[in-house]
Amino acid sequence: MSVTLQSSSLTDTLRVFKVLGTKHCPKKILRCVQAHTHDGSLILRYTNGGEHLEARIPLEGELDMVATPLADILAALKGIPKKSPVTLATDGEAPSQTLMIENPTTGSFAAIPCRDYPPFPLIHNPAHVLDIYAESLFAALSAVNPAVAGEGRLRYALNGIQLGTHPDDGTLCTVATDGRRLAYRPLQIPTPDGWPKEEKAPILPATAVSALLAILKGHTKPVALAFVPHNDTADFYHYSISLPLPSVGWTIAGETLEGRFPDWHTVIPDTKATDDETGELLRVSVDFPSCAVLSALKTAPKIDAPLLLDFDGDETLNLSMRNEETGVSWQSKIETVHKHPLQFCVKRKFLTDALKTFGDNDTIQFNAKAGGDGSKQWAPGIWCVPRSATAPFWLIMSMVL
C-alpha cells in the first residue's frame, strides 16, 4: 500500500504542524504524525495534546494508518527537490509497522501503534457558527497577535485572542492584551444571534492562532468556525475551524482558554476632546503618519532603554533613547504641526509592534488624557487610533518618567 505526492506539498503541510510546538513534549506519541487514506484523500493529523490539526490531501492510492515522528519525516524530505514526487508506503504489520519514504532512496521509520494516538475531536450540533473569508480572519488575527501575552504569564486567559464585540457598533472583533498594551480589530461582520457576552466570549489559544495564521496566509476561501460550550456555564468551548482548499483541506480543533478575559471595554478612552457642559479640555491629541515614526525607529540601534516621544510644542516630535549605564544614546526629529507640549515614554517594541500593523497610508493619533486634579498635567498613555476601518486600535501603557 502506498501513495505518491509532490515533496513540496508534503513538506509545506508538515511545517504547519511544527507550529504547534510539541518538540519538548515528554509523550513520544505527541511528536508523531498520524497518516492514512480515506475517501480518496491522504489524511495527516498532528496534535500537541491541546490543539489538533488535520490536513486532507486529495490523491489516489491507499495507506494503512501509521504514526511516525514528525522530525524524522522532515529530515528525510530535506534533501529531496521541491517538485520531485515522493512515495509513502507502509511495511510490515501492526504494531511493528514502518513508514517508508521513497525518492530515490528509501528511508524507513519505526511506527508507533496508532491505538495510542489521541482521537481527532469532532463537533456535533455547534451552538455558534461563523463564516468569514480567510483573508479577513488572517488580517484580524495578525493585527492583534503582537499583544498576546507570552507563555508563563499567571493570567492564563491572556495567552490567546478573544472573539469579542466592538465597543462602538457591537460587531465581532479580535482582542488581545498582555496587561500593558491592548489591541482590537473589527472583523467587519455582525455578531451572530446568541453570541456569548464578553466574559464568556471564546478565547483562541496562542498556539492555535499561530497555526491558523500559517494556514490562512495567502488564501481567500471562506472559513467555517464552530463552537460548542463545554458545560451549561460555558466556562470554555470546544471549537473547530475548517478551511477547505482544492490542494489541501485544513481543520484545526481543540478547546478555548478557560478563564476570565479582562473587561477591556472599560479601558477604552473616551474620544471626547472637551466636556459637553463646561467646554473644558479633556484630552489633547496629534495625528501623525504611522510610517514616519516607524521609519525613524528602524534606524535606531538596539538600546536597552525606554523610548521617549516628546512633542516639544515647537512643531517638532523628538524621539530619543539613552542607556545611563552604558552611555549609548540615539535621537531623531520629525516635523509636525502640533504645538501642544506632550511627552510619552514607552517600550520601543510596544510601539513598533503597533505601528507594523498599520498600512503605509494610515494615520495614528497620539493622545494624552487630562489629569483629574484640575492641573494642566496630562496622564501618560498612547492611543494608536486608526484612520481606516481595516486597521487595529492600540492602547499602550506609557511609563512615568
C-alpha positions as CSV (number, residue, x, y, z in Angstrom):
1,M,0.0,0.0,0.0
2,S,1.4,3.4,-1.0
3,V,0.5,7.0,-2.1
4,T,2.6,9.4,-4.2
5,L,2.6,13.2,-4.0
6,Q,4.9,16.2,-4.5
7,S,7.6,16.7,-2.0
8,S,6.7,20.4,-1.6
9,S,3.1,19.5,-0.8
10,L,4.1,17.2,2.0
11,T,6.8,19.4,3.3
12,D,4.6,22.5,3.5
13,T,1.9,20.6,5.3
14,L,4.3,19.2,7.9
15,R,5.9,22.6,8.5
16,V,2.5,23.9,9.6
17,F,2.3,21.0,12.1
18,K,5.6,22.2,13.6
19,V,3.9,25.4,14.6
20,L,2.1,23.6,17.4
21,G,5.4,23.1,19.1
22,T,5.5,19.6,20.6
23,K,9.3,19.3,20.3
24,H,9.8,19.0,24.0
25,C,6.7,17.1,24.8
26,P,7.5,14.1,27.1
27,K,5.0,11.9,25.3
28,K,6.6,10.4,22.2
29,I,3.2,9.9,20.5
30,L,2.6,13.6,20.6
31,R,5.7,14.2,18.5
32,C,4.3,12.0,15.7
33,V,2.3,12.5,12.6
34,Q,-0.6,10.1,12.0
35,A,-1.2,9.2,8.4
36,H,-3.7,7.1,6.5
37,T,-6.0,7.3,3.5
38,H,-9.8,7.6,3.5
39,D,-12.3,8.5,0.7
40,G,-9.7,9.4,-1.9
41,S,-7.6,11.6,0.4
42,L,-4.4,11.3,2.4
43,I,-5.2,12.3,5.9
44,L,-2.4,13.7,8.1
45,R,-3.0,14.5,11.7
46,Y,-0.9,16.1,14.4
47,T,-1.6,17.3,18.0
48,N,0.2,18.8,21.0
49,G,-2.4,17.3,23.3
50,G,-4.5,20.5,23.2
51,E,-4.8,21.6,19.6
52,H,-5.4,19.1,16.8
53,L,-4.6,19.7,13.2
54,E,-5.8,17.7,10.3
55,A,-4.8,18.0,6.6
56,R,-6.7,16.2,3.8
57,I,-4.8,16.0,0.5
58,P,-6.8,14.6,-2.4
59,L,-4.9,11.8,-4.2
60,E,-5.2,8.2,-5.4
61,G,-3.8,5.2,-3.5
62,E,-4.1,3.6,-0.2
63,L,-2.0,3.8,3.0
64,D,-2.5,1.9,6.3
65,M,-2.8,4.0,9.4
66,V,0.6,4.7,10.8
67,A,2.2,7.2,13.3
68,T,5.7,8.4,12.8
69,P,7.9,11.1,14.4
70,L,7.5,14.4,12.5
71,A,11.2,15.3,12.8
72,D,12.2,12.1,11.1
73,I,9.9,12.7,8.1
74,L,11.1,16.3,7.7
75,A,14.7,15.2,7.9
76,A,14.2,12.7,5.1
77,L,12.4,15.2,2.9
78,K,15.1,17.9,3.4
79,G,17.3,16.7,0.6
80,I,14.5,16.0,-1.9
81,P,13.8,18.6,-4.7
82,K,10.6,20.5,-4.1
83,K,8.7,19.4,-7.2
84,S,10.0,15.8,-7.0
85,P,7.4,13.1,-6.3
86,V,7.7,11.1,-3.1
87,T,6.1,7.8,-2.3
88,L,4.8,7.0,1.2
89,A,4.4,3.3,1.9
90,T,3.9,1.1,5.0
91,D,5.8,-2.1,5.6
92,G,5.0,-4.9,8.0
93,E,2.0,-5.3,10.2
94,A,0.9,-3.5,13.3
95,P,2.2,-3.0,15.9
96,S,5.7,-3.2,14.3
97,Q,4.9,-1.3,11.0
98,T,7.4,1.1,9.5
99,L,6.7,4.1,7.2
100,M,8.9,4.2,4.1
101,I,9.7,7.3,2.1
102,E,11.0,6.6,-1.4
103,N,12.7,9.1,-3.7
104,P,15.1,8.0,-5.0
105,T,16.4,6.3,-1.9
106,T,14.3,4.6,0.8
107,G,14.1,5.9,4.3
108,S,12.2,3.9,6.8
109,F,11.0,4.9,10.3
110,A,9.6,2.7,13.0
111,A,5.9,3.5,13.6
112,I,4.1,3.8,16.9
113,P,0.9,1.8,17.5
114,C,-1.9,4.0,16.3
115,R,-4.2,2.9,19.1
116,D,-2.2,5.2,21.4
117,Y,-2.7,8.2,19.1
118,P,-5.3,10.8,20.5
119,P,-8.6,10.8,18.6
120,F,-9.4,13.8,16.5
121,P,-12.2,15.8,18.3
122,L,-15.4,16.2,16.3
123,I,-18.1,18.9,17.0
124,H,-21.7,17.9,16.6
125,N,-24.6,20.4,16.8
126,P,-22.5,23.6,17.4
127,A,-24.1,26.4,19.4
128,H,-22.3,29.1,17.5
129,V,-21.1,29.1,13.8
130,L,-19.2,31.8,12.0
131,D,-18.4,32.1,8.3
132,I,-15.7,34.5,7.3
133,Y,-13.2,34.8,4.4
134,A,-9.7,33.6,5.1
135,E,-8.1,36.9,4.3
136,S,-10.3,38.8,6.7
137,L,-9.7,36.4,9.5
138,F,-5.9,36.4,8.8
139,A,-5.8,40.2,8.9
140,A,-7.8,40.4,12.1
141,L,-5.7,37.8,14.0
142,S,-2.3,39.0,12.8
143,A,-3.1,42.7,13.6
144,V,-3.6,42.0,17.3
145,N,-1.4,38.9,17.8
146,P,1.7,41.0,18.9
147,A,-0.3,42.0,22.1
148,V,-0.9,38.4,23.2
149,A,0.8,37.6,26.5
150,G,3.8,35.2,26.3
151,E,3.7,31.7,27.8
152,G,4.2,31.5,31.5
153,R,2.0,34.5,32.4
154,L,0.0,34.0,35.6
155,R,-3.2,35.2,33.9
156,Y,-3.8,32.2,31.6
157,A,-6.7,33.8,29.8
158,L,-4.3,36.4,28.3
159,N,-2.4,33.7,26.3
160,G,-4.8,34.0,23.4
161,I,-7.1,36.1,21.3
162,Q,-10.7,36.7,22.2
163,L,-13.5,36.9,19.7
164,G,-15.3,39.8,21.3
165,T,-17.7,42.6,20.3
166,H,-16.7,46.0,19.1
167,P,-17.4,48.7,21.7
168,D,-19.0,51.1,19.2
169,D,-21.2,49.1,16.9
170,G,-21.3,45.6,18.5
171,T,-19.8,43.8,15.6
172,L,-17.3,41.0,16.1
173,C,-13.7,41.8,16.6
174,T,-10.4,40.2,17.7
175,V,-8.9,41.4,21.0
176,A,-5.6,40.7,22.7
177,T,-3.8,42.1,25.7
178,D,-0.8,41.3,27.9
179,G,-1.9,43.7,30.6
180,R,0.4,46.6,29.4
181,R,-1.0,47.0,25.9
182,L,-4.2,46.2,24.2
183,A,-5.2,45.8,20.6
184,Y,-8.5,45.1,18.9
185,R,-9.5,45.0,15.3
186,P,-13.0,44.7,13.8
187,L,-13.9,41.6,11.8
188,Q,-16.5,43.7,10.0
189,I,-19.2,41.0,10.3
190,P,-22.3,41.3,12.5
191,T,-22.3,39.5,15.8
192,P,-24.4,36.3,15.4
193,D,-27.6,36.0,17.5
194,G,-26.9,34.5,20.9
195,W,-23.1,35.2,20.8
196,P,-21.8,35.0,24.3
197,K,-21.2,38.1,26.3
198,E,-17.7,39.5,26.9
199,E,-16.9,37.5,30.0
200,K,-17.9,34.3,28.2
201,A,-16.7,35.1,24.6
202,P,-14.3,32.3,23.3
203,I,-10.5,32.8,23.6
204,L,-8.5,31.0,21.0
205,P,-5.1,29.8,22.4
206,A,-1.9,31.4,21.1
207,T,-0.7,28.1,19.6
208,A,-3.9,27.7,17.7
209,V,-3.7,31.3,16.4
210,S,-0.1,30.6,15.2
211,A,-1.2,27.5,13.3
212,L,-4.2,29.4,11.9
213,L,-2.0,32.2,10.6
214,A,0.2,29.7,8.8
215,I,-2.8,28.0,7.3
216,L,-4.8,31.2,6.3
217,K,-1.9,33.2,4.8
218,G,-2.5,33.9,1.1
219,H,-5.9,32.3,0.9
220,T,-9.3,33.9,0.2
221,K,-11.7,31.0,0.6
222,P,-14.5,31.1,3.3
223,V,-13.5,29.7,6.7
224,A,-16.1,28.0,9.0
225,L,-15.7,28.4,12.8
226,A,-17.9,26.3,15.1
227,F,-18.1,26.5,18.9
228,V,-19.9,24.4,21.4
229,P,-19.9,25.1,25.2
230,H,-18.1,22.6,27.4
231,N,-20.9,22.8,30.0
232,D,-24.0,24.7,31.0
233,T,-22.0,27.6,32.4
234,A,-19.8,27.8,29.2
235,D,-16.5,28.0,31.2
236,F,-14.8,27.3,27.8
237,Y,-15.7,25.9,24.4
238,H,-14.8,23.1,22.1
239,Y,-14.0,24.6,18.7
240,S,-13.4,23.5,15.1
241,I,-12.1,25.8,12.3
242,S,-12.2,24.5,8.7
243,L,-10.6,25.8,5.6
244,P,-11.4,23.7,2.5
245,L,-8.9,24.2,-0.3
246,P,-8.5,22.4,-3.6
247,S,-5.0,21.3,-2.8
248,V,-5.4,20.5,0.9
249,G,-8.3,20.9,3.3
250,W,-7.4,22.1,6.8
251,T,-9.2,21.6,10.1
252,I,-8.0,22.7,13.5
253,A,-9.9,21.7,16.6
254,G,-9.4,21.9,20.4
255,E,-10.6,23.8,23.4
256,T,-10.7,27.6,24.0
257,L,-8.9,29.0,27.0
258,E,-10.6,28.7,30.4
259,G,-10.6,31.9,32.5
260,R,-11.9,35.4,32.6
261,F,-10.7,37.8,29.9
262,P,-10.3,41.4,31.1
263,D,-13.3,43.7,30.7
264,W,-11.3,45.7,28.1
265,H,-14.3,47.9,27.2
266,T,-13.7,49.8,30.4
267,V,-10.2,50.9,29.5
268,I,-11.0,52.3,26.0
269,P,-10.5,56.0,26.3
270,D,-13.4,58.5,25.8
271,T,-12.8,60.1,22.4
272,K,-14.4,63.4,23.5
273,A,-11.9,66.3,23.4
274,T,-13.9,68.6,25.6
275,D,-16.6,68.4,28.3
276,D,-20.1,68.9,26.9
277,E,-21.2,71.1,29.7
278,T,-18.1,73.1,30.7
279,G,-16.1,73.1,27.5
280,E,-13.1,72.0,29.5
281,L,-10.3,70.3,27.5
282,L,-10.4,66.6,28.4
283,R,-7.6,65.4,26.1
284,V,-5.0,66.6,23.6
285,S,-4.0,64.6,20.5
286,V,-2.0,64.8,17.4
287,D,-2.5,63.0,14.1
288,F,0.7,61.5,12.7
289,P,1.6,59.3,9.7
290,S,2.4,55.9,11.2
291,C,5.1,55.3,8.6
292,A,7.1,58.4,9.6
293,V,7.6,57.1,13.2
294,L,8.2,53.6,12.1
295,S,10.8,54.7,9.6
296,A,12.7,56.6,12.2
297,L,12.6,53.7,14.7
298,K,14.1,51.4,12.0
299,T,17.3,53.5,12.0
300,A,17.7,53.3,15.8
301,P,20.3,50.9,17.2
302,K,19.4,48.3,19.9
303,I,19.5,50.1,23.2
304,D,18.3,48.7,26.5
305,A,16.3,51.8,27.4
306,P,12.7,53.1,27.1
307,L,11.7,55.2,24.1
308,L,10.8,58.9,24.8
309,L,8.5,60.7,22.4
310,D,8.5,64.4,23.1
311,F,6.2,66.8,21.3
312,D,8.1,69.9,22.4
313,G,5.4,72.4,21.4
314,D,7.6,73.8,18.7
315,E,6.2,71.7,15.8
316,T,8.7,69.0,16.4
317,L,8.5,65.4,17.6
318,N,11.7,64.4,19.3
319,L,12.4,60.6,19.6
320,S,15.2,59.5,21.9
321,M,16.6,56.6,23.9
322,R,19.5,56.6,26.3
323,N,21.1,53.9,28.5
324,E,22.5,55.7,31.5
325,E,24.8,52.8,32.4
326,T,26.5,52.4,29.0
327,G,26.0,56.0,27.8
328,V,24.7,54.7,24.5
329,S,22.0,57.1,23.1
330,W,20.0,57.8,20.0
331,Q,17.7,60.6,18.9
332,S,15.7,61.7,15.9
333,K,13.5,64.6,15.0
334,I,10.3,64.7,12.9
335,E,8.5,67.8,11.9
336,T,4.8,68.1,13.0
337,V,2.2,70.8,13.0
338,H,1.3,70.0,16.6
339,K,2.0,72.8,19.1
340,H,0.8,71.4,22.4
341,P,3.7,70.0,24.6
342,L,3.2,66.3,25.2
343,Q,5.6,63.6,26.4
344,F,5.3,59.8,26.3
345,C,7.7,57.1,27.5
346,V,7.1,53.6,26.2
347,K,8.8,50.4,25.4
348,R,10.2,50.7,21.9
349,K,9.0,47.2,21.0
350,F,5.4,48.0,22.1
351,L,5.2,51.0,19.7
352,T,7.0,49.2,16.9
353,D,4.7,46.2,17.1
354,A,1.7,48.5,16.9
355,L,2.9,50.6,14.0
356,K,3.7,47.5,11.9
357,T,0.1,46.6,11.9
358,F,-0.9,49.9,10.2
359,G,-0.7,50.5,6.5
360,D,1.7,52.9,4.9
361,N,-1.1,55.4,4.4
362,D,-2.7,55.0,7.8
363,T,-2.7,57.9,10.3
364,I,-2.5,57.3,14.0
365,Q,-3.3,59.5,16.9
366,F,-1.1,60.1,20.0
367,N,-3.4,61.1,22.8
368,A,-3.0,62.2,26.4
369,K,-5.8,62.4,29.0
370,A,-6.3,65.4,31.3
371,G,-5.4,64.9,34.9
372,G,-8.2,64.6,37.4
373,D,-6.7,67.1,39.9
374,G,-7.6,70.2,37.9
375,S,-4.0,70.8,36.9
376,K,-2.7,71.1,33.4
377,Q,-0.8,67.9,33.6
378,W,-1.7,65.1,31.2
379,A,-1.8,61.5,32.2
380,P,0.7,59.3,30.2
381,G,-0.7,56.9,27.6
382,I,-0.7,56.3,23.9
383,W,-3.8,55.5,21.9
384,C,-3.0,54.5,18.4
385,V,-6.3,55.3,16.8
386,P,-6.6,54.2,13.1
387,R,-8.0,56.4,10.4
388,S,-9.1,53.4,8.3
389,A,-11.6,50.7,9.1
390,T,-9.2,47.9,8.4
391,A,-6.5,49.0,10.9
392,P,-6.4,47.9,14.5
393,F,-6.9,50.1,17.6
394,W,-4.0,50.1,20.1
395,L,-3.8,51.3,23.6
396,I,-0.3,51.3,25.0
397,M,0.6,52.0,28.7
398,S,3.1,54.8,29.0
399,M,5.7,54.7,31.7
400,V,6.1,57.5,34.1
401,L,9.5,59.4,33.8
